[in-house]
Amino acid sequence: MRQAATHALLILFCVSAVGVASATDLGLITAGESGTYYQFGHDLRRLAKRGGIELRVHPSRGSVDNISAVSQGGDVKLGIVQADVLYFIAALSSDPAIARIVSNLRMVFPLFNEEVHVIGRPGIRDFDELAGKRIAIGYEGSGTNLTARLLFQLAGIVPAEALPVDLGEGLAQLKAGRIDAVVYVAGYPVRVLSDQLTSADGLALIPITNKSVFEVYGETQIPPNIYNWQKMPVRTATVKAVLVAFASRGPECETIGRLARQIVTGMDWLTRRGHPRWGLVDLDAPLQGWQQYDCVRKHLVGVPGAVSLPPRDESRRR
């Protein structure tokens, strides 16, 4: 698994970047156009424009693609990723190119929690019972794919096959009986799960209870009746979405700092006018393993209500 992941990351991180941004022009890479990251990106674009910053929002396949784009030094200066991407790529940091990326990734702000949805046949009672099963885990480069592989590793699960297909295709194969389960990471409720599944499909959310998983991931519950086919609460893992940048000392350093200040002072506006999950964002939440961008910390000095998160304690890194 590590060799395959290293190969995939090196391919992604060798892609050339294009575009030159002005001092008030930033690219933000998110995820698929139907997802929460993309909607958050457009909320930030509208907020940034109020302060004279042009924020261009780009869709992508997910977290690993986003790290690649942010690290290339081109037009994209910001990305939204799952927090566990740092844990994943740090495990591969013996490669010099990947080590450089890890050492220069910085958090702008933590955002919201996302829940791990594992949908499967009701006869599968627990995540650990996925060993030897055929499982859809999202496209290569997506946060879901990354998280699924990490969860398998932590729980000691070896699937019979891990299929790199998106949620829609995975659900279609699951309902047709060609696979046993689907893994998808997103904040509930996931519209596709509400729209494409009913009680008649005979599927269920599978709980995660493995203690080794919760040594790395947060623990939460998907409450009952979030989906009309799900009547009971389901224990699962959670991962934080994070707004990140690649540390630099160019003009974009100041622009990102200004944007961070706008986000803090504009949280009420974002909560009232943006995606509902802005109401769950805690900009001051500590996030183990991540260091806040010093350009951000500098611009938060003296901002009412702002807390500048301290530099990362390397002795506590996962």
C-alpha beads as a LAMMPS data file, in Angstrom:
LAMMPS data file: protein, C-alpha beads

318 atoms
317 bonds

1 atom types
1 bond types

-500.0 500.0 xlo xhi
-500.0 500.0 ylo yhi
-500.0 500.0 zlo zhi

Masses

1 110.0

Atoms # bond

1 1 1 0.000 0.000 0.000
2 1 1 2.821 2.423 0.866
3 1 1 4.664 1.783 -2.417
4 1 1 1.505 2.418 -4.433
5 1 1 0.748 5.575 -2.479
6 1 1 4.293 6.887 -2.899
7 1 1 4.125 6.312 -6.646
8 1 1 0.769 8.076 -6.917
9 1 1 1.962 11.052 -4.883
10 1 1 5.140 11.471 -6.913
11 1 1 3.118 11.537 -10.128
12 1 1 0.802 14.168 -8.678
13 1 1 3.612 16.291 -7.260
14 1 1 5.522 16.346 -10.557
15 1 1 2.672 17.977 -12.485
16 1 1 3.676 21.424 -13.703
17 1 1 1.730 24.413 -12.443
18 1 1 0.628 27.296 -14.617
19 1 1 -0.545 30.819 -14.038
20 1 1 0.825 33.828 -12.203
21 1 1 -1.220 35.495 -9.496
22 1 1 -1.170 39.202 -8.697
23 1 1 -0.752 40.565 -5.178
24 1 1 -4.548 40.578 -4.662
25 1 1 -5.326 37.454 -6.673
26 1 1 -5.456 33.963 -5.161
27 1 1 -6.500 30.551 -6.441
28 1 1 -8.359 28.221 -4.073
29 1 1 -8.702 24.527 -4.961
30 1 1 -11.569 22.624 -3.360
31 1 1 -13.234 19.373 -4.540
32 1 1 -16.122 18.282 -6.743
33 1 1 -18.612 20.975 -7.743
34 1 1 -21.462 19.293 -5.871
35 1 1 -19.527 19.070 -2.593
36 1 1 -19.249 21.173 0.559
37 1 1 -15.625 22.207 -0.115
38 1 1 -16.604 23.803 -3.411
39 1 1 -19.521 25.639 -1.803
40 1 1 -17.257 26.833 1.018
41 1 1 -14.839 28.082 -1.631
42 1 1 -17.504 30.219 -3.269
43 1 1 -18.596 31.590 0.107
44 1 1 -14.983 32.643 0.703
45 1 1 -14.814 34.132 -2.799
46 1 1 -17.784 36.379 -2.061
47 1 1 -16.324 37.392 1.313
48 1 1 -12.868 38.069 -0.157
49 1 1 -14.299 40.313 -2.864
50 1 1 -15.730 42.572 -0.177
51 1 1 -12.152 43.213 0.925
52 1 1 -10.658 43.697 -2.549
53 1 1 -9.216 40.188 -2.941
54 1 1 -10.012 38.188 -6.075
55 1 1 -10.351 34.541 -5.072
56 1 1 -10.705 32.089 -7.956
57 1 1 -12.281 28.782 -6.953
58 1 1 -11.205 25.570 -8.715
59 1 1 -12.837 22.123 -8.478
60 1 1 -10.662 19.017 -8.061
61 1 1 -10.729 15.289 -7.368
62 1 1 -9.861 15.791 -3.677
63 1 1 -7.301 16.277 -0.930
64 1 1 -4.169 14.737 -2.471
65 1 1 -4.761 16.605 -5.738
66 1 1 -5.185 19.781 -3.704
67 1 1 -1.901 19.342 -1.849
68 1 1 -0.204 18.846 -5.211
69 1 1 -1.724 22.009 -6.661
70 1 1 -0.928 24.170 -3.619
71 1 1 2.694 22.981 -3.518
72 1 1 3.481 23.772 -7.156
73 1 1 4.012 27.512 -6.689
74 1 1 1.620 28.581 -9.444
75 1 1 -1.784 30.204 -9.454
76 1 1 -3.297 28.046 -6.674
77 1 1 -2.196 29.312 -3.271
78 1 1 -4.893 27.820 -1.033
79 1 1 -6.628 24.460 -0.743
80 1 1 -9.212 22.710 1.404
81 1 1 -8.073 19.244 2.477
82 1 1 -8.824 16.588 5.054
83 1 1 -6.576 16.864 8.088
84 1 1 -5.389 13.269 7.792
85 1 1 -3.639 14.038 4.491
86 1 1 -0.678 15.302 6.551
87 1 1 -0.514 12.030 8.481
88 1 1 -0.664 10.114 5.201
89 1 1 2.069 11.966 3.332
90 1 1 4.293 12.363 6.398
91 1 1 4.497 8.547 6.508
92 1 1 6.106 8.758 3.051
93 1 1 8.445 11.639 3.874
94 1 1 11.643 9.624 3.312
95 1 1 11.279 10.790 -0.297
96 1 1 12.967 14.249 -0.500
97 1 1 10.292 15.799 -2.740
98 1 1 7.490 14.695 -0.440
99 1 1 9.455 15.698 2.675
100 1 1 9.798 19.232 1.273
101 1 1 6.053 19.470 0.747
102 1 1 5.285 18.202 4.258
103 1 1 7.700 20.677 5.836
104 1 1 6.134 23.636 4.015
105 1 1 2.415 22.885 4.394
106 1 1 0.662 25.309 6.697
107 1 1 -2.819 25.543 8.134
108 1 1 -4.736 28.757 7.610
109 1 1 -7.735 27.645 9.687
110 1 1 -9.433 24.422 10.772
111 1 1 -12.933 24.253 9.339
112 1 1 -15.583 21.596 10.042
113 1 1 -15.723 17.907 10.909
114 1 1 -16.578 15.296 8.290
115 1 1 -17.959 11.891 9.119
116 1 1 -16.844 8.554 7.662
117 1 1 -19.862 6.917 6.029
118 1 1 -19.522 3.169 5.465
119 1 1 -22.548 1.820 3.596
120 1 1 -22.900 -1.913 3.167
121 1 1 -25.021 -5.003 3.433
122 1 1 -26.847 -5.325 6.770
123 1 1 -25.114 -8.653 7.393
124 1 1 -21.854 -6.724 7.854
125 1 1 -22.120 -5.683 11.484
126 1 1 -18.851 -3.777 11.970
127 1 1 -16.075 -2.117 9.990
128 1 1 -13.647 -4.891 10.969
129 1 1 -15.823 -7.376 9.048
130 1 1 -14.842 -5.689 5.758
131 1 1 -11.716 -7.867 5.610
132 1 1 -11.810 -9.904 2.406
133 1 1 -14.666 -7.815 0.955
134 1 1 -14.919 -5.758 -2.255
135 1 1 -15.173 -2.075 -1.317
136 1 1 -15.536 1.186 -3.271
137 1 1 -13.206 3.806 -1.774
138 1 1 -13.336 6.842 -4.094
139 1 1 -11.060 8.046 -6.857
140 1 1 -7.275 8.075 -6.452
141 1 1 -6.322 11.524 -5.180
142 1 1 -9.554 12.023 -3.261
143 1 1 -9.736 12.499 0.488
144 1 1 -12.099 9.548 0.769
145 1 1 -9.599 7.244 -0.950
146 1 1 -6.832 8.417 1.353
147 1 1 -8.922 8.046 4.528
148 1 1 -10.232 4.613 3.536
149 1 1 -6.691 3.307 3.023
150 1 1 -5.573 4.729 6.359
151 1 1 -8.571 3.202 8.136
152 1 1 -7.832 -0.209 6.614
153 1 1 -4.225 0.072 7.749
154 1 1 -5.120 1.144 11.302
155 1 1 -7.760 -1.573 11.674
156 1 1 -5.611 -4.279 10.083
157 1 1 -8.129 -4.866 7.286
158 1 1 -7.086 -6.317 3.938
159 1 1 -9.962 -5.997 1.441
160 1 1 -10.310 -8.450 -1.391
161 1 1 -10.476 -5.411 -3.685
162 1 1 -10.499 -1.635 -3.143
163 1 1 -12.193 -0.032 -6.135
164 1 1 -11.242 3.569 -7.043
165 1 1 -14.717 4.702 -8.113
166 1 1 -16.835 7.674 -7.047
167 1 1 -19.789 7.536 -4.697
168 1 1 -22.463 7.301 -7.394
169 1 1 -20.791 4.398 -9.179
170 1 1 -20.030 2.705 -5.874
171 1 1 -23.655 2.854 -4.763
172 1 1 -24.814 1.506 -8.127
173 1 1 -22.449 -1.468 -7.817
174 1 1 -23.455 -2.010 -4.189
175 1 1 -27.178 -2.081 -5.025
176 1 1 -26.459 -4.456 -7.925
177 1 1 -24.655 -6.864 -5.585
178 1 1 -21.258 -6.541 -7.301
179 1 1 -19.492 -5.126 -4.238
180 1 1 -19.984 -5.364 -0.480
181 1 1 -19.544 -1.805 0.810
182 1 1 -18.831 1.831 -0.022
183 1 1 -16.703 4.266 1.990
184 1 1 -17.389 7.997 1.687
185 1 1 -16.144 10.901 3.811
186 1 1 -18.355 13.990 4.067
187 1 1 -20.373 15.969 6.558
188 1 1 -23.859 14.574 6.985
189 1 1 -26.392 14.675 5.492
190 1 1 -24.869 13.604 2.162
191 1 1 -27.410 14.468 -0.528
192 1 1 -26.552 11.483 -2.734
193 1 1 -27.175 9.080 0.145
194 1 1 -30.564 10.705 0.742
195 1 1 -31.522 10.802 -2.931
196 1 1 -30.242 7.453 -4.186
197 1 1 -30.952 5.082 -1.281
198 1 1 -34.195 3.973 0.336
199 1 1 -35.147 1.357 2.913
200 1 1 -36.081 -0.964 0.055
201 1 1 -32.405 -1.210 -0.964
202 1 1 -31.715 -3.189 2.202
203 1 1 -28.443 -1.392 2.971
204 1 1 -27.153 0.073 6.225
205 1 1 -24.511 2.336 7.731
206 1 1 -21.782 0.138 9.213
207 1 1 -20.313 1.264 12.560
208 1 1 -16.605 1.758 13.196
209 1 1 -15.592 0.566 16.683
210 1 1 -11.901 -0.332 16.277
211 1 1 -9.837 1.271 19.073
212 1 1 -6.768 1.679 16.846
213 1 1 -8.804 3.891 14.516
214 1 1 -9.742 6.240 17.352
215 1 1 -6.108 6.675 18.362
216 1 1 -5.744 8.709 15.156
217 1 1 -9.275 9.840 14.280
218 1 1 -11.974 11.546 16.277
219 1 1 -15.008 9.542 17.374
220 1 1 -18.581 10.623 16.723
221 1 1 -22.065 9.369 15.877
222 1 1 -24.265 9.842 12.848
223 1 1 -27.590 10.516 14.603
224 1 1 -30.706 8.482 13.818
225 1 1 -32.920 9.471 10.897
226 1 1 -30.294 11.598 9.174
227 1 1 -31.261 9.397 6.220
228 1 1 -34.766 7.987 5.847
229 1 1 -33.325 4.449 5.678
230 1 1 -31.233 4.857 8.862
231 1 1 -33.227 4.552 12.093
232 1 1 -30.445 4.057 14.670
233 1 1 -27.392 6.138 15.664
234 1 1 -24.164 4.840 14.132
235 1 1 -20.740 5.160 15.729
236 1 1 -18.045 6.274 13.299
237 1 1 -14.822 8.239 12.819
238 1 1 -14.500 11.918 12.002
239 1 1 -11.836 13.986 10.284
240 1 1 -11.432 17.766 10.125
241 1 1 -11.503 19.759 6.899
242 1 1 -8.668 22.308 6.841
243 1 1 -7.914 25.430 4.802
244 1 1 -4.196 25.194 3.933
245 1 1 -1.450 27.110 2.162
246 1 1 2.144 26.429 1.127
247 1 1 4.561 28.558 3.163
248 1 1 6.114 31.326 1.089
249 1 1 7.404 34.861 1.502
250 1 1 6.032 36.365 -1.707
251 1 1 3.256 38.954 -2.030
252 1 1 0.655 36.214 -1.533
253 1 1 1.840 35.860 2.079
254 1 1 0.348 39.251 2.919
255 1 1 -2.772 38.604 0.841
256 1 1 -3.457 35.299 2.614
257 1 1 -2.970 37.073 5.945
258 1 1 -5.492 39.738 4.919
259 1 1 -7.939 37.039 3.813
260 1 1 -7.538 35.262 7.171
261 1 1 -8.368 38.502 8.956
262 1 1 -11.467 38.870 6.770
263 1 1 -12.569 35.339 7.616
264 1 1 -12.332 36.011 11.360
265 1 1 -14.173 39.323 11.185
266 1 1 -16.642 37.948 8.630
267 1 1 -17.690 34.746 10.417
268 1 1 -21.112 36.160 11.244
269 1 1 -21.603 37.025 7.546
270 1 1 -20.444 33.541 6.474
271 1 1 -22.738 31.859 9.007
272 1 1 -25.765 33.874 7.878
273 1 1 -25.136 33.862 4.117
274 1 1 -22.990 30.804 3.435
275 1 1 -23.236 27.028 3.643
276 1 1 -24.976 25.751 6.834
277 1 1 -21.736 24.082 7.971
278 1 1 -20.171 27.496 8.617
279 1 1 -22.205 27.364 11.817
280 1 1 -20.062 24.404 12.943
281 1 1 -16.688 25.998 12.175
282 1 1 -14.361 26.706 15.117
283 1 1 -11.425 28.736 13.801
284 1 1 -9.610 28.341 17.139
285 1 1 -9.839 24.550 17.369
286 1 1 -6.384 23.013 17.995
287 1 1 -5.408 20.508 15.338
288 1 1 -2.627 18.092 16.171
289 1 1 0.143 17.892 13.591
290 1 1 -0.649 21.171 11.828
291 1 1 1.203 24.490 12.190
292 1 1 -0.645 27.711 11.463
293 1 1 0.857 29.896 8.739
294 1 1 2.868 32.704 10.377
295 1 1 1.494 35.145 7.786
296 1 1 -1.936 34.359 9.239
297 1 1 -0.860 34.685 12.868
298 1 1 0.671 38.100 12.172
299 1 1 -2.534 39.475 10.679
300 1 1 -4.684 38.215 13.554
301 1 1 -2.866 40.249 16.203
302 1 1 -5.338 42.701 17.701
303 1 1 -8.386 41.295 15.872
304 1 1 -11.262 41.103 18.390
305 1 1 -12.158 37.500 19.137
306 1 1 -9.250 36.067 17.150
307 1 1 -6.956 33.486 18.690
308 1 1 -3.607 32.974 16.984
309 1 1 -2.904 29.260 17.235
310 1 1 0.584 28.498 18.606
311 1 1 3.309 26.942 16.442
312 1 1 3.221 23.155 16.205
313 1 1 4.803 21.151 19.010
314 1 1 6.866 18.653 17.012
315 1 1 7.098 16.284 20.002
316 1 1 3.328 15.718 19.773
317 1 1 3.093 15.004 16.077
318 1 1 1.285 11.796 15.234

Bonds

1 1 1 2
2 1 2 3
3 1 3 4
4 1 4 5
5 1 5 6
6 1 6 7
7 1 7 8
8 1 8 9
9 1 9 10
10 1 10 11
11 1 11 12
12 1 12 13
13 1 13 14
14 1 14 15
15 1 15 16
16 1 16 17
17 1 17 18
18 1 18 19
19 1 19 20
20 1 20 21
21 1 21 22
22 1 22 23
23 1 23 24
24 1 24 25
25 1 25 26
26 1 26 27
27 1 27 28
28 1 28 29
29 1 29 30
30 1 30 31
31 1 31 32
32 1 32 33
33 1 33 34
34 1 34 35
35 1 35 36
36 1 36 37
37 1 37 38
38 1 38 39
39 1 39 40
40 1 40 41
41 1 41 42
42 1 42 43
43 1 43 44
44 1 44 45
45 1 45 46
46 1 46 47
47 1 47 48
48 1 48 49
49 1 49 50
50 1 50 51
51 1 51 52
52 1 52 53
53 1 53 54
54 1 54 55
55 1 55 56
56 1 56 57
57 1 57 58
58 1 58 59
59 1 59 60
60 1 60 61
61 1 61 62
62 1 62 63
63 1 63 64
64 1 64 65
65 1 65 66
66 1 66 67
67 1 67 68
68 1 68 69
69 1 69 70
70 1 70 71
71 1 71 72
72 1 72 73
73 1 73 74
74 1 74 75
75 1 75 76
76 1 76 77
77 1 77 78
78 1 78 79
79 1 79 80
80 1 80 81
81 1 81 82
82 1 82 83
83 1 83 84
84 1 84 85
85 1 85 86
86 1 86 87
87 1 87 88
88 1 88 89
89 1 89 90
90 1 90 91
91 1 91 92
92 1 92 93
93 1 93 94
94 1 94 95
95 1 95 96
96 1 96 97
97 1 97 98
98 1 98 99
99 1 99 100
100 1 100 101
101 1 101 102
102 1 102 103
103 1 103 104
104 1 104 105
105 1 105 106
106 1 106 107
107 1 107 108
108 1 108 109
109 1 109 110
110 1 110 111
111 1 111 112
112 1 112 113
113 1 113 114
114 1 114 115
115 1 115 116
116 1 116 117
117 1 117 118
118 1 118 119
119 1 119 120
120 1 120 121
121 1 121 122
122 1 122 123
123 1 123 124
124 1 124 125
125 1 125 126
126 1 126 127
127 1 127 128
128 1 128 129
129 1 129 130
130 1 130 131
131 1 131 132
132 1 132 133
133 1 133 134
134 1 134 135
135 1 135 136
136 1 136 137
137 1 137 138
138 1 138 139
139 1 139 140
140 1 140 141
141 1 141 142
142 1 142 143
143 1 143 144
144 1 144 145
145 1 145 146
146 1 146 147
147 1 147 148
148 1 148 149
149 1 149 150
150 1 150 151
151 1 151 152
152 1 152 153
153 1 153 154
154 1 154 155
155 1 155 156
156 1 156 157
157 1 157 158
158 1 158 159
159 1 159 160
160 1 160 161
161 1 161 162
162 1 162 163
163 1 163 164
164 1 164 165
165 1 165 166
166 1 166 167
167 1 167 168
168 1 168 169
169 1 169 170
170 1 170 171
171 1 171 172
172 1 172 173
173 1 173 174
174 1 174 175
175 1 175 176
176 1 176 177
177 1 177 178
178 1 178 179
179 1 179 180
180 1 180 181
181 1 181 182
182 1 182 183
183 1 183 184
184 1 184 185
185 1 185 186
186 1 186 187
187 1 187 188
188 1 188 189
189 1 189 190
190 1 190 191
191 1 191 192
192 1 192 193
193 1 193 194
194 1 194 195
195 1 195 196
196 1 196 197
197 1 197 198
198 1 198 199
199 1 199 200
200 1 200 201
201 1 201 202
202 1 202 203
203 1 203 204
204 1 204 205
205 1 205 206
206 1 206 207
207 1 207 208
208 1 208 209
209 1 209 210
210 1 210 211
211 1 211 212
212 1 212 213
213 1 213 214
214 1 214 215
215 1 215 216
216 1 216 217
217 1 217 218
218 1 218 219
219 1 219 220
220 1 220 221
221 1 221 222
222 1 222 223
223 1 223 224
224 1 224 225
225 1 225 226
226 1 226 227
227 1 227 228
228 1 228 229
229 1 229 230
230 1 230 231
231 1 231 232
232 1 232 233
233 1 233 234
234 1 234 235
235 1 235 236
236 1 236 237
237 1 237 238
238 1 238 239
239 1 239 240
240 1 240 241
241 1 241 242
242 1 242 243
243 1 243 244
244 1 244 245
245 1 245 246
246 1 246 247
247 1 247 248
248 1 248 249
249 1 249 250
250 1 250 251
251 1 251 252
252 1 252 253
253 1 253 254
254 1 254 255
255 1 255 256
256 1 256 257
257 1 257 258
258 1 258 259
259 1 259 260
260 1 260 261
261 1 261 262
262 1 262 263
263 1 263 264
264 1 264 265
265 1 265 266
266 1 266 267
267 1 267 268
268 1 268 269
269 1 269 270
270 1 270 271
271 1 271 272
272 1 272 273
273 1 273 274
274 1 274 275
275 1 275 276
276 1 276 277
277 1 277 278
278 1 278 279
279 1 279 280
280 1 280 281
281 1 281 282
282 1 282 283
283 1 283 284
284 1 284 285
285 1 285 286
286 1 286 287
287 1 287 288
288 1 288 289
289 1 289 290
290 1 290 291
291 1 291 292
292 1 292 293
293 1 293 294
294 1 294 295
295 1 295 296
296 1 296 297
297 1 297 298
298 1 298 299
299 1 299 300
300 1 300 301
301 1 301 302
302 1 302 303
303 1 303 304
304 1 304 305
305 1 305 306
306 1 306 307
307 1 307 308
308 1 308 309
309 1 309 310
310 1 310 311
311 1 311 312
312 1 312 313
313 1 313 314
314 1 314 315
315 1 315 316
316 1 316 317
317 1 317 318
